[in-house]
Amino acid sequence: MSTTPFGSGSSPAASGTVEFPCSSCGRMLKVPANAAGRQAKCPQCATVQLVPMQPEGSESVPPVAAPVDSYGTTPPATSSAPPQLQQSPLVPSDPPSAAPADAPAASPFPVAAPVKPSQTAGFSLRESLTGGHEGRDTATKQLFDKVTDEIAKIYVGQDELVLGALVALFSSGHVLIESVPGLGKTLFVRTLGKVLGCNFSRIQFTADLMPSDITGAPIFDMKTQEFRFRPGPVFTQFLLADEINRSPAKTHAALLEIMQEFRVTIDGTSHALERPFLVLATQNPIESEGTYNLPEAQLDRFMFKLLADYPQEGEEAEILKLHSQQVDINQRLAEELSTVTGPDEIMQITRETSAVRVDDKLVDYINKVVRLTRQWPQFHMGASPRAGLALMQGGRTLAAFNGRDYAVPDDIVQIVLPALRHRVILTAEAEVEGHDVDDLLTELVRSVEVPRL
């Protein structure tokens, strides 16, 4: 049986059809076979979803050309790059008789074949340095290699966490880490501070924590009979805000100025923080008792939200060997790790990354992705312009880590999920239907055409 694309008035597009149920309302949808792997919208509930590939044993589908990467070249068989986009027009999901006259048109951007959630690792930071766009052996690349090699002596695995923290640090950003307890977040921050030659401080957030406990407060000096400012734990370079969601919003408000402007204002006097300054906040995704939702203004100030998962089997075995000898961790940090850089060099490299070129086409691509989050059906609130800045700055830093003085689309694609997952809010219907933010963002990104530079 053949079907005609909605609204086109043309002859049948292909011999054979694909039938599949709508993921929201359950209505059986029928589309031409050549629409498999593309985006379509249900005429009944307006849900946007990907048409599944044709199952084995069904009618034949015209052969599809070999996949090409975003630059028009055929990737090698061993490439680890993320799934690529098909350059072909969209086909809506229903024949004319099933679609209302005022049905909105499907997205005009080409999309890639659907993938399972476990296959979306190409959108993570883990693959960012093996995307096939190697550059020169620059000083920044050499420093990055030295830092990661030193960290690996004490801290095992969690590649995305390590890369995400380094990208945020060299982009003047901050990181929100969501993970269960016991994955070594405190050890990682202390290790990072030792390797980079920076000061480390830790705040345990509790329900009775006050803003002055973070920023510091004036105290009365009996000797001089005057008030003097006593700095709080925020006056450091690497700040671990542990279990940040266990404090109310008034405590979080103390971090708003600190994270955005790198200073603290007390009694009308501003106190500058020493640079570089990196906040790594953690929250537990399991426990909800005694916790508070972070305000949107606070979430938006984090450059990335990284998800730390349990280590792989081999990595966990290595952890057991390294940290089961009852050796004082302070002694190990002092004896086994070397300081490979310092605050001055970090700030110098941070300034140098601003010179990495970002083509106008790539700027337009970032703008399209961010603006599309504000129109996506399952998102109640989309990303702010600060999300676009995070993608720009993070893309520049990734390019510098790769030894390049120019950014490529792969640099942006790798950090889309960490940069956007905490900046969008699902609609009530999407939450009830059990939609996952990462899956929706992956679908959104794959609906935007990648520029050819």
C-alpha positions, -999 to +999 in steps of 0.1 A: +000+000+000+013+035-008+006+067+009+009+103-002+028+129+019+004+153+036-002+185+017+021+177-012-004+165-037+023+145-054+024+109-064+032+081-038+067+087-023+077+050-021+064+015-023+056+003+012+046+019+045+057+019+081+031+017+109+038+026+145+019+038+175+021+074+188+042+075+220+017+098+236-019+090+225-014+055+212-029+062+178-016+040+150+002+062+125+011+052+089+038+069+069+057+061+037+086+037+040+111+063+030+101+084+061+118+059+084+143+077+107+128+111+102+107+134+124+069+136+122+041+151+143+010+132+154-021+151+140-041+141+170-019+151+200+009+171+181+036+150+197+069+152+177+087+119+175+110+099+152+096+074+127+110+039+136+131+021+110+114-005+088+114-039+106+129-069+090+106-088+066+085-058+056+083-042+022+116-030+008+128+005+012+149+023-014+186+021-006+201+049+014+235+064+006+264+059+030+263+082+060+284+113+057+297+135+085+289+172+090+316+182+065+305+161+036+331+133+039+325+096+045+337+087+080+360+057+084+346+024+097+364+028+130+352+064+136+339+071+171+320+102+161+284+105+171+255+094+148+254+117+118+225+135+101+208+124+069+205+152+043+170+146+031+136+163+034+111+154+061+079+134+054+049+140+077+034+111+095-002+109+082-020+107+048-043+136+039-075+119+051-061+116+087-047+151+091-067+183+100-066+211+075-048+234+100-022+209+111+012+225+117+039+215+093+067+193+105+102+207+112+120+216+080+154+204+094+168+170+085+172+145+112+192+114+119+181+078+123+166+071+158+189+057+184+184+040+217+192+060+249+222+039+255+236+049+221+236+087+228+271+087+243+283+107+214+265+137+229+287+135+261+320+150+269+335+115+269+341+114+232+350+151+228+388+145+223+385+116+199+361+131+174+385+129+145+395+166+145+430+165+160+450+197+159+486+207+167+506+198+198+501+232+215+510+243+250+473+241+260+470+205+247+502+195+265+490+210+298+456+193+294+474+159+289+496+165+320+467+174+342+446+144+332+476+121+336+483+134+372+446+131+382+445+095+370+471+086+396+446+091+424+412+094+408+400+065+386+375+068+358+346+094+356+360+108+323+330+130+318+333+146+352+370+153+348+366+167+313+335+187+323+352+203+353+383+212+333+363+227+304+343+248+330+374+259+348+391+272+316+358+288+305+352+306+338+322+285+345+308+263+373+296+227+375+266+210+391+273+173+397+244+149+403+254+115+417+249+091+445+272+093+475+305+075+476+318+082+441+348+103+452+336+139+445+355+154+474+386+134+465+383+147+429+381+183+439+411+180+463+431+162+436+422+189+411+433+216+435+467+199+442+475+192+405+465+228+394+481+245+424+449+261+437+433+264+471+404+241+481+375+246+504+344+227+512+309+237+525+285+211+538+250+225+530+224+219+557+189+232+565+202+257+591+231+271+570+229+308+568+242+331+539+267+346+563+281+312+569+291+311+532+302+347+525+315+357+559+303+386+581+316+416+600+327+408+636+334+433+664+370+435+674+372+443+711+408+454+709+403+481+682+366+487+691+357+484+654+340+460+631+362+440+607+352+416+579+358+379+585+360+361+552+339+329+548+348+296+532+338+310+498+371+329+496+390+301+479+397+289+443+380+255+442+348+254+462+329+221+468+293+229+477+283+194+490+246+185+489+237+220+478+200+211+476+197+206+514+196+243+521+167+267+514+166+294+487+178+322+509+211+303+514+215+297+477+210+334+471+244+340+487+260+323+457+243+343+430+266+373+430+296+351+438+292+327+408+283+355+383+306+384+393+333+366+413+329+390+443+311+393+476+293+424+488+289+429+525+276+461+541+281+479+508+317+469+504+327+445+476+354+419+482+369+403+451+375+366+449+409+352+438+408+338+403+405+312+390+373+304+409+353+272+403+322+260+422+315+223+420+281+217+436+267+182+443+232+169+448+218+134+454+192+123+428+178+096+451+169+112+484+142+138+484+134+141+522+148+174+536+159+187+502+149+219+483+147+224+445+174+248+433+160+281+421+161+286+383+184+316+388+208+294+406+207+266+381+213+289+352+246+300+367+260+265+364+278+261+330+273+223+331+252+197+349+272+165+349+258+130+358+283+108+376+275+071+375+289+041+391+323+031+377+329+003+353+339-032+366+376-027+358+376+008+372+360-003+404+386-030+408+413-004+403+397+018+430+398-012+454+435-017+448+444+020+451+424+030+482+421+000+504+455+003+522+445+027+549+470+053+538+462+088+548+448+106+518+466+138+527+499+120+526+490+104+492+481+138+477+513+153+490+537+125+479+521+110+448+509+140+429+528+168+412+516+204+407+518+210+369+506+245+367+493+275+388+466+301+389+485+326+367+489+301+338+453+289+342+441+325+338+465+331+309+452+300+290+416+311+298+422+344+281+439+327+252+409+305+245+388+336+237+409+339+205+396+305+192+377+312+160+340+304+158+325+307+123+293+326+118+276+295+106+285+278+139+272+308+158+239+305+139+238+267+147+242+274+184+215+301+183+191+277+165+196+250+191+191+273+221+160+291+206+144+258+196+143+247+233+118+276+238+095+262+212+098+224+218+064+209+227+076+190+258+094+220+273+075+245+295+106+267+297+136+268+274+172+278+278+183+314+283+210+333+262+234+323+290+231+287+276+243+299+242+273+316+259+281+284+277+281+265+244+303+291+227+328+292+255+328+255+261+333+248+224+363+272+223+379+254+253+373+219+238+390+231+205+420+244+225+423+211+244+423+195+209+452+217+198+430+237+174+425+274+170+391+270+155+359+254+167+339+227+148+303+215+152+315+184+170+328+206+198+293+221+203+275+188+199+296+172+227+285+196+253+248+202+244+234+178+270+256+190+299+249+227+290+212+224+285+198+196+306+194+218+338+182+249+319+150+234+305+118+225+324+094+198+312+057+205+309+034+188+333+022+164+306+057+154+297+065+146+333+034+125+337+043+106+305+077+099+318+098+118+292+135+120+299+152+154+294+183+140+278+163+120+253+142+151+243+173+172+240+190+146+218+159+145+196+160+183+194+196+186+185+192+160+158+165+180+142+188+210+135+209+209+104+246+208+111+265+235+092+293+226+068+323+248+075 
